[in-house]
């Protein structure tokens, strides 16, 4: 019994009174063994279920200290998630968006009884894909309706107006609406095996042209090592151009210092550095890493919470389309990415992690 050897049985002695006790003891061992096996099977099944669950599960002791977490929770864990967990009262839930990333999580703080004690645990659910699909469906309908009505009206008005200034204004309005409508027409990426550094280098003339009118210096730090990735070269170039264009615009006196993480005046003489390297670990597998760094005004935590949100922009004339376009293209490529300003060196980095092409789905 002490060794939990529940397969042992007592032999009958031939004495009726003693054999009654022997039979009762053997029946007890049979019941104990059956319940022990049942509990082990349930525990094994529960462990497999927790480890395979796409939902993050964080178990705590009775004092609320974290004792274990499943693989999904380890991937979702970040300082922002940990901070939200610490502030969450037992029995409540909260939703947080990671600063500088398109990730959205819902956190539940619950408990279960165990041997008379209440054991708390956290459930972390990723809402990113669900919210992105809902957002996309909503703004697609709105944009298509607006584009259809505006372009139809503009076409009719242009046929009646002969004033050149008014005509140009109407054409600008039509171009503005058309540009917004383009964000819902992103084609499905035609992935092909490429070298990340070569594709960045092929885009060098376009990127340098963005810096020609300013004193912004563009530096390339491309590794000689081959970095195989699967990407759509046309869409990738569009992403890279948009990111560098945003970096160029961020270098200069801020029109509204409260929107940025620090107040300083970089008089159009900043630096943008594009770096490629092979990532030894990307969710457990290797991949390509692309980083675009600039020394512009930076991004505050408040602004970072709203990045990659449809039509959000800190620019006076901004339409909030650029980062939305980047988000949808990179998501379609299976990339993970972030846009953050480092509080130590004050540099802003757009980091893109490409998945391993050997396991990436075409």
N, C-alpha and C positions, 0 to 999 in steps of 0.2 A: 504493500500500500504506500509506504514511504517513497519507494522508487517509481511509483505510478505504473507498476507492472500489473496491468489489469487483465492479463491473459491467464494468470495462475488460478487454479481451482483446488479446493480441498477435497480429499478423498473421503468417502463415507466409511464409517467405522463398523457398521453393522449393529450399532446400538441405537434404538429408535430415538431416544431423547437427544443424543448427540447428533444424529443424522439430520434432525430437524434444524438444528443450529447450522450445520454444515451447508444444507440446502439453502437456507436463508442467506448465508454469507456468499455462496456462489451466485445466487440470484442478484444479490447486491452488486457483485463485481460485474456481472453481465450488464446491468443497468448503467453502472458507472462508465464502463467501457463504451457503451453505445452513445451515451451523452457526451463523453470525452471526444469520440470520433466526430460526432455531429458538430460540436463546438469548433474542433480543429478545421473541419471542412468549411464551416461558415467563416471562420477567421481567415483561412486561405483565400476564399472567394472574395471577401471584403478587401483584403490586402491587394489582390490582383485588380479589383475594381477601382480602388483608390489610385493605384499606380498608373492605370491605363486611362483614368478620367481626364478629359480635356479641361475640367474645372480644377482650379487650384484649391487644395485642401491643406490647411495648416492646423496641426493639432497642438494643444497647449496643456500644461498641467493645471492643477486646481488653483494655482496662483496667477494663471494667465501667462506664464512664460512658455515660449515656443519650444516644443520638444521634437517635432518632426514635421516634414512637409513632403508632398508628393512631387514628382518631376515637373508637372505643370505649374505648380506654385513656385518652384525654383526659377523657372523661366520668366514668370510674371513679376517676381520680386524685384523691387527697386526702392531707393530711399523714399520716393513719393508714396509708394504703396505702403511701406512700413510706417510712415508718418500717419497716413490715413487710418491704418489699423490701430495704432496706439490711441488715436483720438476717438475711436468709435465705441460707444457704450454697448454693453451686452444686450443682445436682442434687437439691435438696430442694423440698418444697412446704409451704405453711401455709394455714390458714383463719382469717380475721379477720372480726369484726363491727364495723361502724363505730359509735362511741359516739353515742348519741342518735338513731340512725337504724335502720331495719329492714334495712339493706343488709348482705349477707353475701357475702364474696369468697373464692375459692381462688386462691392465687398459686403458680405454678411457676417455678423459676429453672433454665433449661436452657441448652444451647449447641449450636452447629453448626460444622462445620469449613469454613473458607474460606481457600483458598490457603495451607494449611499451618498456619493459626492457628485457635484456638478462640474463636469469637465468642459471648458470652453473650446471652441474651434472656429476657424475662419473659412468661409467659402469665397473664392475669388473667381469671378466669371468675366471672360473677355466679351465686351459688347462691340468691339471695333467693327467686325464684319457686318454685324446686324445693323448697327447705326449707319455705317457707310452705305449699305444697300438702301436703307430707308431715305437717307439724305439724297442719294443719287436719283432715286425714283421721284422724289419730290421736286428737286430742282430741274430735272429733265422735263417734267410736265410744264413747269412754270416757264422755263426758258423757251421751249418750243412754242408755247402759246404767245409769249411776248414777241419773239422773233417773227412769227407768222403775221401777227397783227401789225407790228411796226413796219416791216418790209412791204407789206401790201399797201399800207397807208402812204409810205414814203414814195413808192412807185407811182401812185396816183397823183400825189402832190407835185412831184417833179415834172409831170406832164402838163401841169397847169401854171407852174411858176417859171418865169423867165428872168427873175432876179438872180444874178450870179452868186451873190453872197448868201442868199437864202438857200440856193441850190446846193452850195458847198456844205452848208450847215446840215442840210437834210442828208447828204451823202455821208457825212461824218457820223450822224446818228445811225444810219443804216450799217455802216462799218462797225460801229460800237456794238450793236446788237448782234451782228453776224459773228463778231469775235467771241462774245459770250456764248453763242449757240455752238461754237466749235468745241467747247469743253465736253459736250455730251456726244460728240462724234468721234471719240478716240477709237481707232481701229484695234482689233485684237492683235497683240504682238505676234509677229512672225519670228519666233526665236530661232537663232542659229548660233553655232559655236564660234566664238570670237576670242581674241586676246584683248583684255580690258585696256592695257596700256596703249596698244595700237589704235583702238577705237578712240581713246581720248586724244592721242596725238593726231589722228586724222581730223579731229574737230578743232585743232589748234588755230588755223586761220580765222575761223568764225569767232572764236573766243577772243583772239587778239584784236579783232576789229571792234569788239565791244569796249575795249580799253583805249582805243586810238584817240578818241576825243578828250580823254582825261589824262591825268598823270598817274593813274593807277598802274602799278607794276604787276604783271601776270607771270608767275613762276610755275614751272612744271617739274615735279619730282616723281618721275615715272620709273618704276623698277624695270631692270633688264630681264627679270625672271618672267617667264610666260605665266599669265593668269587667265586660264580658260574660264569663260562665262558664257551663258546663253542669253542673248538679248536681241531685240529688234533695233538695228543700227539707226534707223531713221528716228524712232521714238526716243532712243537713248540720246542722240544729238540734241533733240528738242529739250530734253530734261537738263542736259549739261548747259546749254545756252541760257535757259531760264534761270538756273542757279547762279551762274556767273553774272548775269545781268542784275539779279537781285543784290549780289555782293558789291558790284560796282556802284549801284544806287545807294547802298548802305554806307559807303565811304564818302564823308562830307559832313558839313554842319547839319545837325539834326533840326528839322523844322519844328519839332515838338519834343524836347528832351525828356518829358515825362513818359514817353512811349518806349524809351530805351533803358537799358540796364545801367548806363553810366553817361555822364555829361562830359563830352570832350569835343574838340573840333579838329577832325582830320581833314585838312584842306585838299581833298582830291589827290593825295600823294600816298595813298595806302597800298597795301600789297595783298594780292590774292594768290594762294598757293594751291595747286592741284596735285594730290598725291595718290599713287596707286600702290597697293601691296597685297600680298597673298595673306588671307586670314587663316590662321591655324585652327580656329574654332568658330563655327557659325551654327549654334544650336546643336553642337556635338559633331559637326562636319565642317570641312574646310570650304572656303569660298573666297571671292574677291572683295577687297575693301577699297572704296573710293572716298577720298576726303577732300572737300573744298573749304579752305580756311581763309578768312579775311579779318582785317583789323578795323572793321567799321564800328558803328555805334553800339552794336550788340543788341541782345534781346532780353528784356526783363522777364521775370517769372510770370507776370500777369499776361504779357503778350504771348509768351510761350504756351500758355494754357489754351490759347485760341488759334494757334497756328494750324494749318491744314483744315480749318473749318471753312465750309463754302462761303465765298464772298466776304471773308474777313480780311481787312487790310489796314495798315497803319499809315499808308501814304495818302496825302490829301486827295490825289486823283486816282488812287488805286481802286481796282475792281475786284480784288481777291480771287483772281482766276489762276495766276501763275502757280502758286503752291498747290492749288486744287488739281491742276493739270499734272504737276509733278507727282502728287500723291497717288492719283489713279494709275499713272503709267508705271511707277515703281511697284505698286501693289500688284498690278497685272504681271510683273516680272518676278514676283515672289520675293522681293527684296524687303529687308528691314532697314529703317532709316530714321534719322533724327536731325534736328536743327537746334543747336544749343550754344549759348555763350558760356565759356569757361570762367568761373568767378575768380580764378587765380591769375591766368594770363590775359583775360579779357578778350580772347580771340573767339570768333564765332565759327563753328564747324558744322558743315552739312556732311553727315556721314552716311554712306550707302553701303550696305553689306549684301553682296550677291550670293545666292545659294550655290552649293556645290553642283556643277553641271551634270555630274554622274547620277544624281538622284532627283534633279529638277525635272518636273513634268513639262512636256512640250505643249 
